[in-house]
């Protein structure tokens, strides 16, 4: 079952944080993006992923992935620890990304529910029906899609 | 190095006793509850200490709410901070085993839904204190339980009665010759824990089972050095699980499909062959991986085997219970290899059978099954993960090799029906097509609670000693 992650963090507005954000933007294509891509490519559980900055005030990590939030949050933390450390450092209340417990709580508390209601049975972190996530291929898994085109 | 003598003995070693009971309590008055603990916890055995003749061996576990109440006002252990530092899946009721967020993915639905747990009399989150007792005889258990209950009443502990049991407490026995209700011999496999933390060959890292020594591979909570990590050190999460076993249904499955299985079974008894393919061991305990052709004349307790030479599950099906809950050398998928750099998650299993053996072919309407305590250092990454794998076998790339492989279930313990899963049995044969048959629910969860078994030192803190 495909779940959506809409991790949304308000970015601190102090000069130091804004400079860190500018640096992240600058290095993203050359350094951050390949690191994320390498991990997600091997995982075969992530459909899509992107990082969005809104007016230098919010940063979003948005992905669609297989399995429950509880099952794979720890994979994302371990596979992408420096990436999440850099992104989380832009926000208040930054957790220790080496701490799975703190990372889980932070991800849970900063995930935004999409509008609408799921048609696939996927759930939010609280177990209630997730927001709407359109799938052109009716929620088929990454593995299924890859096998179909291999 | 861990102080093994500080670990409650129920974690460190098996009990040698034959009779068991678990009493569940809700705290009425924390001060009085601490007096109860001061009376009983000093004799709790630690490490490998043998049980003392004539005495009940008592082990103590706590729900988070219970610990919170006992520690309220402690000068060093701020419970608000503890709520953050202890593992969320222990502390946070919204992610407890019976929660909306967790129950479905762990297999707790249908006949196993939490609404019916514990006989309906209370919720898992009501359990503040659990006392797991090991006794020499039925009479010894009766007497010791009555002493405990009298003391609990004086200390205003409200017992949570499990009315399905004659004594209104989870109680049972070590099954004769180690044979559980389905006929399988139990107790043959136990993680060899590297308690000395010395890199013991073939040993399982101690952090897989106890808190207080977190590292990058085993980031147990509390992660940060400080009073809560000190408190948790050498404690272990104990996941109390009450399972009903549908023995008549299980025997009926074997009987009903024996004729179809005869050809695939070769010369083996087809019912025994089916039972072995569900479990991954012959019912005498001998592993299929070492004895694929038939049950050996004598039980082979050898646990030194893997699945590298059996990628398709011809010897031991990929969905066999022991291969799902502990895949040994079978490669996990990438995301799980990242999650578990030290290898597949493990659990220390303790527990007992309850209810009389079924003596007839038809169900006699009697309750029977097992009560398990599964110890681990991380609830979500170990206990919950293994439960998820039992419900959906998408944890290993090996399942690509069988039809619909990533949607299969643990053949023995999967919760059925499940619209997200292919619930048919799939047992490849040496020759001919794989054996296939629709699987039914052989077990039902009747209660699950995630508790914490503190160290002996932490028990003193909880008791206010």
Interface residues (C-beta under 8 A of the other chain):
Chain A: X1 X39 X42 X43 X44 X45 X66 X67 X68 X70 X71 X72 X74 X75 X78 X79 X96 X98 X99 X100 X101 X102 X104 X105 X121 X123 X125 X126 X127 X128 X141 X143 X147
Chain B: X84 X85 X86 X87 X88 X89 X94 X95 X99 X100 X101 X102 X103 X104 X105 X216 X219 X221 X222 X223 X224 X333 X334 X335 X336 X338 X339 X378 X380 X381 X384 X385 X388 X394 X400 X406 X420
